[in-house]
Amino acid sequence: MARQGLFLIYTGEGKGKTTASLGVTLRAIGRGMNVKYLQFIKSPERTYGEALALRKLGVEMEQLGIGFTWTKTPEEHRAALKQAWAKAKEALQNPGTDLLVLDELNNALAISTFPIDDVLPLAEVVEAIRNRPSHMHLVVTGRSAANELIELADLVSTIDATKHYYESGIPAVKGLEF
């Protein structure tokens, strides 16, 4: 019997969405699966602990973004999103991938400070997810998951923010956030 690929979403305002996807990634690696991990917002100009760890495990992880929306111009973000979506569409069609992670895709789709519909069209994202190879597991992370993706998903976990050390003035911690 052929394995049916599942679609998992980790969303919400709390910390831990990327971390959850990394846990799934580790399990898949442990089971000998071919994993590809794409990050939509994070920039290759910065170093992230998860990228260092996955590289050591032989997993292809790419940062396709240019950082957070307030650090660059809308035109720069639009160009990066267009290229990221092209790479993600290609990955969604690859029958050799057992698990594909599209980290922070929800964040990218939720951008409202500048237009993105022409470079990252939600309808096209939904269609590409529907038409991925039937055995491919897919994980999508990020705040503000679109209802269209939630309806399509097999699992949606919402991570709430009950308390965070940011509120006490502690900035991002190396090894915990990056």
C-alpha positions in Angstrom: 0.0 0.0 0.0 1.4 3.4 -1.0 2.0 5.9 1.8 -0.3 8.9 1.8 1.6 12.2 2.4 0.2 14.4 5.1 0.0 18.1 5.3 0.8 19.6 8.8 0.5 23.2 9.8 2.1 24.8 12.9 0.7 28.3 13.5 -0.1 30.7 16.3 1.4 33.6 18.2 3.6 31.4 20.5 7.2 30.4 20.1 7.8 26.9 18.8 6.5 26.6 15.3 9.8 26.2 13.6 11.0 24.1 16.5 8.0 21.7 16.0 8.9 21.4 12.3 12.5 20.6 13.2 11.3 17.8 15.4 9.3 16.3 12.5 12.4 16.8 10.3 14.6 14.9 12.8 12.1 12.0 12.9 12.0 11.8 9.2 15.8 11.9 8.9 16.0 9.1 11.5 13.6 7.0 9.3 15.8 7.5 6.2 13.5 10.0 4.5 14.7 12.6 2.0 14.0 16.0 3.5 14.1 19.5 2.0 13.7 22.5 4.3 12.9 26.0 2.8 12.7 29.1 5.0 10.7 32.0 3.5 11.6 35.0 5.7 15.0 34.2 7.1 18.0 35.5 5.2 21.1 33.5 4.1 23.2 36.5 5.3 22.6 35.4 8.9 23.6 32.2 10.7 20.9 30.1 12.2 21.5 27.2 14.6 19.0 25.0 12.8 20.8 25.5 9.5 24.1 24.5 11.1 22.6 21.4 12.6 20.7 20.2 9.5 23.8 20.7 7.4 25.7 18.4 9.7 22.9 15.8 9.2 23.0 16.2 5.4 19.7 17.9 5.0 19.3 20.6 2.4 18.0 23.8 4.1 17.8 27.1 2.3 17.0 30.6 3.6 15.1 32.3 0.8 14.1 35.5 2.4 15.9 38.8 3.1 14.8 39.2 6.8 11.8 40.8 8.4 9.6 43.2 6.5 10.7 46.3 8.4 14.4 45.8 7.4 14.1 46.1 3.6 12.0 47.8 1.0 8.8 46.3 -0.3 10.3 45.8 -3.7 13.2 43.8 -2.2 10.8 41.6 -0.3 8.6 41.1 -3.3 11.5 40.0 -5.4 12.7 37.6 -2.7 9.1 36.2 -2.3 8.8 35.7 -6.0 12.1 33.7 -6.1 11.2 31.8 -2.9 7.8 30.8 -4.3 9.4 29.6 -7.6 11.8 27.4 -5.6 9.0 26.1 -3.3 6.8 25.3 -6.4 9.7 23.3 -7.8 10.2 21.5 -4.5 6.5 20.7 -4.3 6.8 18.8 -7.6 9.8 16.7 -6.7 8.9 13.1 -6.3 12.2 12.4 -4.6 11.3 14.4 -1.6 9.6 12.5 1.3 9.2 15.6 3.6 9.1 19.2 2.5 9.1 22.0 5.1 8.0 25.5 4.1 9.0 27.4 7.2 7.3 30.8 7.7 5.2 30.4 4.5 2.2 31.5 6.6 4.0 34.7 7.6 4.8 35.4 4.0 1.2 34.8 2.9 0.0 37.1 5.7 2.0 40.2 4.6 -0.4 43.1 4.3 1.9 46.1 4.3 2.6 45.7 0.5 1.0 43.7 -2.2 2.1 40.1 -2.6 -0.7 38.4 -4.5 1.1 38.6 -7.9 4.4 37.1 -6.5 3.0 34.7 -4.0 -0.6 34.0 -5.0 -2.6 32.0 -2.3 -4.7 30.2 -5.0 -1.5 29.0 -6.6 -0.1 27.9 -3.3 -3.2 25.9 -2.6 -3.1 24.3 -6.0 0.6 23.4 -5.7 -0.1 21.8 -2.3 -3.0 19.8 -3.7 -0.9 18.6 -6.7 2.2 17.6 -4.8 3.3 13.9 -5.1 0.9 11.8 -3.2 3.5 10.4 -0.9 5.1 13.7 0.1 4.6 14.9 3.6 4.4 18.7 3.9 4.9 21.0 6.9 4.1 24.7 6.8 4.8 27.0 9.7 4.2 30.6 10.7 1.7 32.9 12.3 -1.6 33.6 10.7 -2.2 30.5 8.6 -4.7 31.2 5.8 -8.1 29.6 6.2 -7.6 28.0 2.8 -4.5 26.2 4.0 -6.1 25.2 7.3 -9.0 23.6 5.4 -6.6 21.6 3.3 -4.3 20.5 6.1 -4.5 17.1 7.9 -3.2 18.5 11.1 -3.2 22.1 12.5 -1.5 22.9 15.7 -1.8 26.3 17.2 0.9 27.4 19.5 -0.2 30.0 22.0 1.9 32.6 23.7 1.1 32.3 27.4 4.4 33.8 28.7 7.7 34.8 27.0 10.9 36.1 28.3 10.9 38.9 25.7 8.2 40.5 28.0 10.9 40.7 30.7 13.3 42.5 28.3 15.4 39.4 27.4 16.3 39.6 23.7 16.6 36.7 21.3 18.9 34.1 22.8 21.5 32.3 20.7 20.7 28.6 20.6 17.0 29.2 21.5 15.9 31.6 18.8 18.6 31.4 16.2 
